[in-house]
Amino acid sequence: MTRWTWFQLVTIVVVGIFLTGIQLFRTSINSFLSSINIGVQPTIIITFATIILVIWGVALLLFWQSKKGKPLFKHRIWRVMPVIAGGWLLLSIIGFLILGMTVLSDIDTGMHWLLDLFLIYFLGVFYFLTLSLVVRYGKVKQDTKTISISANIAVLIAILILFFLPGL
């Protein structure tokens, strides 16, 4: 394996350890953030930190993949990828709503990790949709770094609007 593949594996392991740590120490983190009194609910801060970490983790994976020297966004599939990713996201939302009305309707506090897992899944699909839109409708000769940064900024702005605009 190349060193970039090792970097990708280490990124996945570090993100996994961080997410596991958040789940294991959720009550301690909640009580610590509640004692600081910063004006925002601790669960929102934890969720936002999780989102940022997942997005940066995916961006790092793409960055390490681009370092391998293979053209990452040059394939013809990227021309139709926004439609594929949009359909995938739509089917995922429908599936989540069906699960929410049946299996997930009786979820307790010990199962919050499952909701976080769904959140991470939807963030990954949303990031992939945004990335495919940036690749498809961006400038013709963008390098991988510019594409990745543009997708990160677009996703972060969308998430900031989703999380903090309703509170205003």
trRosetta pair geometry for C-beta under 8 A, 3 or more apart (Angstrom, degrees):
i j d omega theta_ij theta_ji phi_ij phi_ji
1 5 4.3 -111 -175 80 106 137
1 6 6.0 123 120 -49 121 82
2 5 4.9 104 57 3 73 99
2 6 7.3 -132 103 -1 45 86
2 68 6.3 130 69 -119 156 92
3 6 5.3 -49 -153 36 42 116
3 7 6.4 48 147 -23 68 100
4 7 5.4 -45 -148 33 37 115
4 8 6.6 42 149 -21 63 100
4 64 4.6 159 -172 -178 87 86
4 65 7.2 144 153 -84 124 24
4 67 4.6 -175 -109 87 137 111
4 68 5.0 -148 79 -69 152 81
5 8 5.5 -49 -152 33 35 115
5 9 6.5 36 150 -17 65 103
5 64 7.6 148 -74 151 23 121
5 68 7.5 62 -50 -90 80 123
6 9 5.6 -53 -149 37 34 111
6 10 6.2 34 153 -18 67 105
7 10 5.7 -53 -145 38 31 111
7 11 6.3 37 153 -24 64 104
7 60 7.8 -123 149 163 102 103
7 64 4.6 -166 94 -120 116 136
7 67 8.0 16 52 56 146 144
8 11 5.6 -52 -149 32 31 114
8 12 6.6 30 153 -17 63 104
8 60 7.9 167 -111 126 58 87
8 61 5.4 75 -136 -130 94 75
8 64 4.6 -168 -64 97 86 148
8 65 7.0 67 -85 -57 134 76
9 12 5.8 -54 -151 35 33 111
9 13 6.4 30 153 -17 66 107
10 13 5.7 -55 -146 39 33 111
10 14 6.1 32 156 -19 67 107
11 14 5.9 -54 -143 37 27 109
11 15 6.3 24 159 -14 63 108
11 57 5.8 149 166 -150 101 79
11 60 4.8 -169 -132 109 146 129
11 61 5.9 -165 98 -68 146 76
11 64 6.9 -156 -8 -12 143 145
12 15 6.0 -57 -146 40 27 108
12 16 6.2 29 154 -19 63 111
12 57 7.4 104 -93 -176 43 118
12 61 7.4 63 -60 -87 87 118
13 16 5.6 -58 -147 39 29 114
13 17 6.3 29 156 -19 65 106
14 17 5.8 -52 -145 36 30 110
14 18 6.3 32 155 -19 63 106
14 57 7.8 -168 82 -111 92 110
15 18 5.7 -54 -148 36 31 113
15 19 6.3 27 156 -16 65 108
15 53 6.1 155 -131 154 88 103
15 54 6.8 101 -162 -101 128 53
15 57 4.1 41 -82 -109 145 150
16 19 5.9 -57 -145 39 29 107
16 20 6.2 28 156 -17 64 108
17 20 5.7 -56 -145 39 30 111
17 21 6.2 33 154 -22 64 107
18 21 5.7 -55 -148 36 29 113
18 22 6.5 32 153 -22 63 102
18 53 5.8 -131 114 -173 148 155
19 22 5.6 -47 -149 30 34 113
19 23 6.7 31 152 -16 63 104
19 50 6.7 80 -111 -135 87 101
19 53 7.5 -176 -63 104 85 138
19 54 7.9 59 -76 -72 123 95
19 116 7.4 163 -166 145 104 128
19 120 7.2 18 -127 -79 147 150
20 23 5.7 -57 -153 37 34 110
20 24 6.2 28 154 -17 68 109
21 24 5.7 -56 -139 39 31 108
21 25 5.9 -10 173 17 68 112
22 25 6.9 -77 -135 56 19 82
22 26 6.3 54 159 -79 60 80
22 29 6.9 -22 -143 -4 66 162
22 46 6.3 139 -162 -166 117 106
22 49 7.7 176 -105 95 137 115
22 50 6.3 158 141 -82 177 107
22 116 7.7 -180 104 -156 122 159
23 26 6.0 -13 -149 -39 27 112
23 112 7.7 179 -133 90 87 92
23 113 4.8 44 -134 -100 133 110
23 116 6.8 -152 -84 52 104 158
25 28 4.5 -49 -173 46 88 117
25 29 5.5 92 123 -26 90 98
26 29 5.8 -58 -144 39 28 109
26 30 6.1 31 156 -22 65 108
26 46 7.1 69 -136 -154 83 162
26 112 7.2 137 -164 83 174 139
27 30 5.6 -51 -144 36 31 114
27 31 6.4 28 158 -16 64 105
28 31 6.0 -56 -147 38 29 106
28 32 6.3 29 155 -18 64 108
29 32 5.7 -55 -146 38 31 111
29 33 6.2 23 159 -12 66 109
29 42 7.0 158 128 177 78 122
29 46 6.1 101 123 -93 134 121
30 33 6.1 -61 -143 42 26 104
30 34 6.1 29 156 -22 64 110
30 42 4.6 131 -136 111 62 148
30 43 7.0 13 -110 -62 107 71
30 46 7.4 -40 -76 -35 75 140
31 34 5.6 -53 -143 36 31 114
31 35 6.5 32 156 -22 63 104
32 35 5.9 -57 -153 32 30 109
32 36 7.0 31 150 -23 62 102
33 36 5.7 -47 -152 26 39 115
33 38 7.3 -58 -171 15 82 113
33 42 3.6 131 90 -116 129 108
33 45 5.7 -169 -152 60 151 146
33 46 7.5 -134 -7 -45 161 93
34 37 7.3 30 172 -65 40 62
34 42 5.5 -60 -53 -35 75 134
38 45 7.7 74 64 -71 135 143
40 44 5.4 -102 166 75 103 127
40 45 5.8 116 106 -53 118 98
41 44 4.7 90 68 2 89 105
41 45 7.4 -161 95 -6 48 85
42 45 5.5 -55 -150 36 40 112
42 46 6.2 39 154 -19 71 104
43 46 5.7 -52 -145 38 34 111
43 47 6.1 34 156 -18 66 107
44 47 5.8 -55 -144 40 29 110
44 48 6.1 30 156 -19 65 109
44 163 6.5 133 -161 -172 105 113
45 48 5.8 -55 -144 38 28 110
45 49 6.3 29 156 -18 63 106
46 49 5.8 -54 -147 37 29 110
46 50 6.4 32 152 -20 63 106
47 50 5.6 -54 -150 35 32 114
47 51 6.4 34 152 -21 65 104
47 116 7.9 -140 -112 -114 80 89
47 119 7.0 -87 -148 179 100 162
47 163 7.6 178 101 -119 116 131
48 51 5.6 -50 -148 34 33 113
48 52 6.4 34 154 -18 65 104
48 159 7.6 137 -130 150 79 119
48 163 6.2 106 -87 -173 106 170
49 52 5.8 -51 -146 36 32 111
49 53 6.3 31 156 -18 64 108
50 53 5.8 -58 -148 38 29 110
50 54 6.3 27 156 -18 65 107
50 116 6.7 -87 -169 -154 165 108
50 119 7.2 56 113 110 134 130
50 120 7.1 -88 160 -78 112 95
51 54 5.9 -57 -146 37 29 108
51 55 6.3 25 158 -16 65 108
51 119 7.6 -82 -79 155 88 112
51 123 5.9 -163 -132 -113 80 147
51 159 5.7 162 156 -159 148 152
52 55 6.0 -59 -148 38 28 108
52 56 6.2 21 158 -12 65 110
52 156 7.6 50 -108 -112 80 103
53 56 5.9 -58 -143 42 28 106
53 57 6.1 34 155 -25 64 108
54 57 5.5 -53 -146 34 29 116
54 58 6.5 28 156 -16 64 103
54 120 5.4 -164 -108 -136 151 87
54 123 5.2 71 106 108 143 144
54 124 7.0 -94 168 -62 120 79
54 127 7.9 -151 128 -29 97 146
55 58 6.0 -54 -150 36 31 107
55 59 6.3 30 152 -17 64 108
55 123 6.8 -98 -62 170 82 119
55 127 6.1 178 -119 -96 79 135
55 152 6.1 120 160 -133 114 82
55 155 5.7 179 -129 107 133 138
55 156 6.8 150 132 -67 169 84
55 159 7.9 -115 -48 -14 146 153
56 59 5.4 -53 -144 40 35 113
56 60 6.2 38 155 -22 67 103
56 152 7.6 59 -89 -132 57 126
57 60 5.7 -52 -148 35 29 111
57 61 6.5 33 152 -20 62 103
58 61 5.6 -51 -151 33 34 114
58 62 6.6 32 152 -15 64 103
58 124 6.5 164 -82 -121 141 77
58 127 5.4 83 93 128 163 158
59 62 5.8 -55 -151 38 33 110
59 63 6.3 36 150 -22 66 106
59 148 5.2 117 -148 179 89 110
59 149 8.0 81 -151 -78 130 43
59 151 7.5 177 -98 83 98 106
59 152 5.2 21 -86 -76 143 122
60 63 5.4 -52 -144 36 35 114
60 64 6.3 33 157 -17 67 102
61 64 6.0 -53 -146 37 29 107
61 65 6.4 31 152 -20 62 107
62 65 5.5 -54 -147 36 33 114
62 66 6.4 34 154 -21 65 103
62 72 6.9 100 -164 -174 85 156
62 131 7.8 -156 -89 -133 157 146
62 144 6.9 -164 155 178 97 109
62 148 5.1 173 102 -105 133 124
63 66 5.8 -54 -150 33 31 110
63 67 6.7 34 150 -23 62 103
63 144 7.4 148 -111 131 48 114
63 145 7.1 56 -117 -102 92 74
63 148 6.2 134 -66 164 82 176
64 67 5.5 -51 -153 29 37 116
64 68 7.4 50 148 -33 61 93
65 68 5.8 -41 -166 9 40 117
65 70 7.4 -59 168 59 80 105
65 72 5.8 100 118 -105 109 125
66 70 8.0 -120 -127 62 34 65
66 72 5.1 -60 -91 -24 81 140
66 144 3.7 177 -114 107 146 163
66 145 7.1 -165 104 -51 164 68
66 148 7.7 -109 -18 -31 144 136
71 74 3.8 -7 147 10 131 133
71 75 7.7 151 109 -37 103 70
72 144 5.1 67 39 -106 133 125
73 78 5.7 73 -167 -87 75 162
73 135 4.8 -139 -159 -133 128 125
73 142 7.9 -20 81 82 147 95
73 144 6.5 161 1 -99 111 78
73 147 5.9 85 -23 -18 163 179
74 78 7.8 126 68 10 4 137
75 78 5.8 117 74 -13 74 95
76 79 5.9 -31 -177 8 60 115
77 80 6.5 -72 -165 50 49 90
77 81 5.8 73 140 -60 77 99
77 84 8.0 -16 178 5 95 152
78 81 4.9 -30 -135 0 40 130
78 132 6.5 -161 -150 -141 73 78
78 135 4.8 -80 -172 128 127 132
78 136 6.1 -164 153 -74 83 77
79 136 6.3 118 -128 -124 35 99
80 83 5.3 -48 -176 39 73 115
80 84 6.1 74 128 -22 85 103
81 84 5.3 -56 -141 41 40 112
81 85 5.7 35 162 -16 74 108
81 132 3.8 -135 118 -143 111 127
81 135 7.1 13 60 70 138 127
81 136 6.6 -161 55 -54 93 119
82 85 5.9 -56 -137 44 28 106
82 86 5.9 30 161 -21 64 111
82 129 6.8 77 -138 -158 64 70
82 132 4.7 178 -71 122 60 112
82 133 5.1 83 -104 -79 119 69
82 136 5.3 -76 -25 11 118 158
82 137 7.9 33 -50 -19 150 104
83 86 5.8 -54 -140 39 26 111
83 87 6.3 26 158 -17 61 108
84 87 6.0 -59 -150 38 26 109
84 88 6.3 28 152 -21 63 109
84 132 7.6 -138 58 -147 91 167
85 88 5.4 -51 -144 36 33 115
85 89 6.3 34 155 -19 65 104
85 125 6.9 165 -166 -173 87 75
85 128 5.1 -157 -132 119 129 96
85 129 4.0 177 137 -94 123 69
85 132 4.8 164 4 20 146 150
86 89 5.7 -52 -147 36 30 110
86 90 6.3 31 154 -18 64 107
86 129 5.9 101 -71 -133 60 119
87 90 5.6 -54 -145 38 32 112
87 91 6.2 29 157 -15 66 106
88 91 6.0 -56 -146 40 28 108
88 92 6.2 30 153 -21 63 109
88 125 6.0 -144 117 -149 108 118
88 128 7.9 -27 78 92 140 132
88 129 7.9 -159 62 -70 101 101
89 92 5.6 -55 -146 36 30 114
89 93 6.4 31 155 -20 65 103
89 122 7.7 86 -140 -146 88 76
89 125 4.9 154 -92 144 84 121
89 126 6.6 91 -117 -79 132 60
89 129 5.6 -10 -35 -56 141 142
90 93 5.8 -52 -148 33 30 110
90 94 6.5 29 153 -16 63 105
91 94 5.7 -53 -147 38 33 112
91 95 6.2 35 154 -18 66 107
92 95 5.6 -55 -146 39 31 112
92 96 6.2 32 154 -20 65 106
92 121 7.3 -158 -164 135 137 112
92 122 6.7 169 132 -100 134 80
92 125 5.8 -171 19 -24 165 177
93 96 5.6 -53 -145 37 31 112
93 97 6.4 32 154 -19 64 104
93 122 7.8 78 -79 -120 77 118
94 97 5.8 -54 -149 35 30 111
94 98 6.5 30 153 -17 64 105
95 98 5.7 -54 -148 36 32 111
95 99 6.3 30 154 -14 66 106
96 99 5.6 -54 -145 41 32 110
96 100 6.0 38 153 -26 65 108
96 118 6.3 115 -124 -162 122 130
96 122 7.6 3 -55 -70 158 122
97 100 5.4 -51 -142 35 30 116
97 101 6.5 24 159 -15 63 105
98 101 6.1 -60 -150 37 29 104
98 102 6.4 -2 160 4 64 115
99 102 6.2 -77 -141 51 29 92
99 103 5.1 -39 -160 45 76 107
99 104 5.1 55 141 -4 86 114
100 104 4.8 -44 -110 69 45 120
100 105 6.6 92 166 -68 48 70
101 105 6.2 24 -165 -61 22 118
102 105 6.6 -165 95 -9 5 111
104 107 5.3 -3 -168 -41 70 118
104 114 7.4 -159 -117 121 108 130
104 115 7.9 116 -158 -80 129 86
107 111 4.7 -121 -160 84 91 128
107 112 7.7 116 155 -75 119 48
107 114 6.8 -134 -134 65 130 127
107 115 7.0 106 157 -46 162 110
108 111 5.6 89 56 13 63 102
109 112 6.0 -8 -164 -31 48 110
111 114 4.9 -14 173 13 88 119
111 115 7.4 92 127 -13 76 89
112 115 5.4 -49 -159 35 52 112
112 116 6.3 54 144 -19 73 102
113 116 5.4 -53 -149 39 37 115
113 117 6.3 45 149 -26 66 101
114 117 5.5 -47 -149 31 33 116
114 118 6.7 34 150 -16 63 100
115 118 5.6 -51 -151 36 36 111
115 119 6.3 41 148 -22 65 103
116 119 5.3 -49 -147 34 35 117
116 120 6.4 36 154 -19 66 102
117 120 5.8 -51 -149 36 31 110
117 121 6.4 35 150 -21 63 105
118 121 5.4 -51 -147 35 34 115
118 122 6.3 29 157 -14 67 105
119 122 6.0 -57 -146 40 29 106
119 123 6.3 32 153 -21 64 107
120 123 5.5 -52 -146 36 32 114
120 124 6.4 35 154 -21 64 103
121 124 5.8 -56 -154 33 30 112
121 125 6.5 22 153 -12 65 106
122 125 5.7 -52 -144 40 36 108
122 126 6.0 37 155 -20 67 107
123 126 5.6 -55 -141 40 30 111
123 127 6.1 33 156 -21 65 106
123 155 8.0 85 -164 -173 82 128
124 127 5.7 -53 -145 36 28 111
124 128 6.3 28 154 -19 62 106
125 128 5.6 -53 -148 37 32 113
125 129 6.4 36 151 -20 64 103
126 129 5.6 -51 -148 35 33 113
126 130 6.3 31 153 -16 65 105
126 155 6.7 121 124 -129 101 106
126 158 7.6 -149 167 103 127 145
127 130 5.7 -55 -147 40 31 110
127 131 6.1 34 153 -21 66 108
127 151 6.7 80 -168 159 76 115
127 155 5.4 11 -105 -99 76 153
128 131 5.6 -52 -143 38 30 114
128 132 6.3 30 156 -19 63 105
129 132 5.9 -56 -148 36 28 109
129 133 6.5 28 153 -18 63 105
130 133 5.7 -55 -150 36 32 112
130 134 6.4 32 153 -18 66 105
130 151 5.1 128 119 -152 101 86
130 154 5.1 178 -169 100 126 124
130 155 5.1 -178 51 -66 169 91
130 158 7.4 -141 -88 5 139 147
131 134 5.7 -54 -147 36 32 110
131 135 6.3 29 155 -17 66 106
131 147 7.2 70 -155 157 81 99
131 148 7.7 6 -123 -109 108 52
131 151 4.2 22 -92 -123 70 151
132 135 5.7 -52 -143 39 33 110
132 136 6.0 27 159 -17 66 112
133 136 5.9 -58 -138 42 27 107
133 137 5.8 -20 178 23 66 112
133 154 7.9 -136 80 139 119 165
134 137 7.1 -72 -124 56 17 77
134 138 4.9 32 175 -45 60 123
134 147 5.6 139 124 -157 118 77
134 150 4.8 151 -148 106 138 118
134 151 4.8 -121 9 -71 153 84
134 154 6.6 -164 -65 5 119 149
135 138 6.2 -34 -110 20 13 116
135 142 7.9 -138 -121 65 54 127
135 147 5.8 41 -84 -150 77 132
138 142 5.3 -22 129 -10 130 149
138 147 6.5 -171 42 -109 169 84
138 150 6.5 106 -106 98 136 166
139 142 5.1 115 69 -49 92 99
142 146 4.6 -123 -168 86 99 124
142 147 5.1 118 124 -57 126 88
142 150 7.7 -35 -166 1 153 141
143 146 5.2 92 56 11 73 102
143 147 7.1 -139 98 -5 36 92
144 147 5.7 -58 -147 39 32 112
144 148 6.1 31 157 -19 68 109
145 148 5.8 -57 -146 38 28 110
145 149 6.3 25 157 -16 64 108
146 149 5.8 -55 -143 39 29 109
146 150 6.2 30 157 -19 64 108
147 150 5.9 -57 -148 37 27 111
147 151 6.4 25 156 -17 64 107
148 151 5.9 -55 -147 37 29 109
148 152 6.3 31 153 -21 64 106
149 152 5.6 -53 -147 35 31 113
149 153 6.4 29 157 -17 65 106
150 153 5.9 -55 -147 37 29 108
150 154 6.3 28 155 -18 64 108
151 154 5.8 -56 -146 38 31 111
151 155 6.2 27 158 -16 66 108
152 155 6.0 -59 -146 39 27 106
152 156 6.2 24 158 -17 65 110
153 156 5.9 -57 -143 39 28 110
153 157 6.3 28 158 -18 64 107
154 157 6.0 -57 -148 36 27 109
154 158 6.4 26 155 -17 63 108
155 158 5.7 -56 -148 38 32 111
155 159 6.2 28 155 -17 67 108
156 159 5.7 -55 -143 39 31 109
156 160 6.2 34 156 -21 65 105
157 160 5.7 -51 -145 36 30 112
157 161 6.4 30 155 -18 63 105
158 161 5.8 -57 -152 36 30 111
158 162 6.3 27 152 -18 65 108
159 162 5.5 -53 -143 39 34 111
159 163 6.0 17 163 -8 69 112
160 163 6.3 -64 -138 45 25 99
160 164 5.6 -26 -177 25 65 117
160 165 7.7 86 132 -29 63 90
161 164 7.2 -69 -114 53 14 78
161 165 4.8 10 -165 -17 58 132
162 165 7.1 5 -58 29 8 105
162 166 7.7 0 179 -9 38 108
163 166 7.7 -95 170 29 16 98
163 167 7.8 -4 146 -8 55 117
164 167 5.6 -58 -157 34 47 116
164 168 7.1 54 151 -33 71 98
165 168 6.0 -48 -159 16 40 114
